[in-house]
Amino acid sequence: MSQYGYEAVRQIREESSFSAASIFKYGKRLRETLSFNLSAFLFILSFTFGAV
């Protein structure tokens, strides 16, 4: 049981550090994607209110 818990904690630590590195590495692309989605959402929203 303790061995399993240690493995789980080690895996969580590796995944968290990997995700942090990925976020830092692909942060620019992530921000570009978010800004594109936001502008598309605002365009659809304004188009919907414009149609109404």
N, C-alpha and C positions, 0 to 999 in steps of 0.2 A: 504494500500500500504506500509506504513512504517512498519507495523507488518510483512508483507511478506518479506520485505528487511532484517529485523532483523533476521528472521528465516533463510533466505538464508545465511547471514553472519555467523550465529552461526553454521549452518550445514557445511559450508566451513571450519570454524576453527576446528570443530571436525574431519572432514575428513583429514585435513592437519596434525593435531597432531597425528591422528591414523596412517596415512601413514608414518610419520616420525618415530614413534615407531616401525612400522612393518619393515621399512628399517633397523633400528638399530638392531632389533631382528633377522631378517633373512638375515643380511648383509653377513654373512659367506656363507650361502647356495647360496645367490645371486651371490657372487663372484665365487664360485665353478661352478655354472651353466654357468656363462659368460666365464670363462676360458675353460670349456669343449666345449662350442659352438665355441669359438675362435680356439681351437686346431682342432676341427672337420672341421671348415671352411678352415683352413690352409692345412689340410690333403687333402680335396677335391680339393683345389686350386692346390696344388703340383701334385696331381694325374692327374688333367686335363692338366696341362702344361707338365707333363711327358708323357701323351698319345699323345700330339701334338708333 
